[in-house]
């Protein structure tokens, strides 16, 4: 026969096992399971826009890769901290671009053969100055708000809907986009100034310089993930096009 103490342990064990387990919170839902809100929309237009946003921001057709990346233990905090560190370095270079454009605009060309006060060159320099100024402002705004959105509590709100994560990624990309535009405008001003020069030597030196820099840039991106994703995307497009053409009668 069982003793009263054994019966008491059996009853207490049954009562504990019958108690329902607590439901997982939103933090557990996202960081351990793919959220249903991140699935592609049912509407045709919304689905196409969703696919396009996934391709732009993640180089993939859905958000599963982004979820696998962010659901690691401290990846959300670490990735945002690395981004803010890189953004501070971009701000330094953005200040140099701003200073360079301002110097070109406020000074006269030292040589008559190199006239960067022409309408096209001056317009590019002025636009580069404007984009550099607003780029610094956006970078300051993102750096200030980065203290908030890199916390795990902010991640619960940002990842709650599929469109919120796109808006968040777009907000992180805007300072880099503005920085790139300001640099391109400054380079366009240099190119226009050089190729519109009456001196053949200036045109030759400029052509050699940009050819060398372009080759160095091409070599530097051959082993980068950007080049890998770009070539994979291009091969997939070619394969899909050729397959569709072969299927036609």
N, C-alpha and C positions, 0 to 999 in steps of 0.2 A: 504493500500500500504506500501511496505517496504521502509525504509529510505535508502539513499546512504551508510550510515555507516554500516547498516546490510548487504547490498550486498557486501561491501568490506570485511567484516568478513567472509561471506560465501565463497567468491572466494579465500581468503587467506587460509581458512580451507581446501578447496578442493585441493589447490596446495600443502599444507603441507602433506595431506594424500596420494597424488599421488607420493610423492618423495619416491624412493626406500630406504629400510632400509640398513644400512651398513652390509656387509658380516662379519661374525664372523671370528676373527683371529685364528691362530693356537693354541693359548692358550685356547680360548673358545672351539675350536673343541675337544681338548683332554680332558680337565678338566670338560666338560659337556656332551660329547657324546663319545661313544666307537668308536675309530678310525678304519676305514676299513682296514688299513694296519696291524692291530693287529689280523685280522682274520687268520684262518689256511690256509696255501698255498693249491693250487689246486693239485700240483704234489704229487704223492703217497709217494715218498721218502722224499720230503721236509715236507710233512704233518706228517710223522712218526717222523722225527727229531724234528719238532716243538712240537709235543705232548710229546716227551721225555724231551725236554728242559722245557716245562711247568711243567711236573711232578717233575723234579729235583729242579727247582727254586721256584715253588709255591705250590707244592703238589696237583695240580689240572690239569685238562686236557685242559684248555684254559687260556687266560689272562683276563677274565672278572673280576675275583676276584681281581687281581692286579690293574686293572683300577678303580674298586670301592674303593680300598684302597687309591690310589694316587690322585684321583680327588677331595678329600676333600680340604677344603680351604687352609690349610698350612701343609698338611700331608707330601708333598714332602720335605719341609725344615725341619720339625720336625723329620721325620724318619731318614734322613741323619745326622742330628745333634746328635740324640741318637746313631746312628751307630758309628760315630766318637768318641763319649764319651766312648762307650764300647771298641772301638779299642785301645784307649789309655790305658785302663786297661789291655787289652790283651798284649799290648807291655810290660807292667811291668812284667807280668807273663812270657812272652817270654824271657825277660832278665834274670829272675831267672832260667829258663830252660837252657839257654846258659851258665850261670855261673856254674850251677851244672854239666853239661856235661864237661865243661872245667876243673873243679876240679877233677872229676873222671879220666879224661884222663891224667892229669899232675901229679898225685900222685900215690904212690904205695898202695896196699891194706894193712890195718893195721893187718888183720888176714889171715892166710894161708887158712882157710876154706871158706873165702869170697874173691874169686879171680876174680875181674872184669877186669883183663888184658888179659883174654882169647880171642881168635880170634873172636868168635861170639859176646861177650859182648863189646869188644873194637870197633868192626865194628858198632854196634848199637849206641854206645856213640859218635863215630866220625860222623855218619850220623845225629844224633840228634843235634850235634854242628853245622853242616853245614846248616841244615834246620832252626835252630834257628837264625843263622846269616842272612840268606836270608829272613827269616820271618820278622825280624826287618827292613830290607831294604824295603820290600814290604809294611809293615805297615807305614813306614815313607813316602813312595811315595804316598800311598792312603790318608794319613792324610794331606799331602801338597796339593794334587789335590782336596781334599774334599771341600776346600773353593770355588772351581769353580763349581763342579758338583752338589752342594746342592742348587744352585740358581735356580730360576724359569726359567731364560733364558736358562740355560743348559738343563732343563727338556724338553723344546720345541724341542731341537735337539736330545736328547736321545730317546724320545718317538715317534719320527717321523717314525721309521721303527721298525718292530717286532724284527729283529735280533739285533738292537742296544741296546734294553733293556736287551736282554740276555747277550750281551757282558758286559754291565754295571753291571749286577748282578754277572756275573762271576768275574769281576774285584774286586767287593766288597767281594766275597767269597774266593778269592785266599789267602789273609793273614790269614784267619781263618783256611783254609785247611792246609796250611804250619805249622801253630801253632799246629794243631791237630796231624800232622805227627811227628813233633819233640817230642811232649809229648809221643806218642805211642812208638817211638823208645827208649826214655829214660826208659819207663816202661818195654819194652822188654829186655833192658840191665839188669835191676834189676831182672827180672824173670829168665833170663838165668843164671845170676850169682848165684841166690839162689838155683835153682833146679839142677844146675851142681855142687853144693857144696857137699863135702864128709860128711858134718855134717847133721845128721838127724834132729837135733834141728832147724837148719837154714831152712831146707825145711818145717818143720812143722810150724814154725812161719810165714814163707812167705805164706804158703797156708792159714792159718787162717787170716792173714792180708788182702790178696786179696779177700777172701770169704766175709769178713766183709765189705770191701770197695765196692765190687760188689753189695752186698745186699743194702747198703746205697744208691748207685747210682740208683739202680732199683726203690727203694721207692721214690726217689726224682723226677723221671721222670714220675711217674704214673699219676700225675695231670697236666702234661705239654701239650701244644698244639702239640709238636712233637709226643708224645706217642698217642695222639688222632688221628692225621692224619695217623700215621703208622698203628694203629689197624684198622682204617676205610679202608685204602688201602688194608690191608691184608684180611679183610672180604669181600671186593668187589672182590678181585682176587679169593677167595675161592667160592663165590657165582657164579661168571661168569664161573669158571671151572666146578662146579657141574651142572650148568644149561646147559652148552655145552655137558657134558657127558650124561645128561638125554635126551637131544634132539637127540642123536645118536641112530639109530635103533639097 
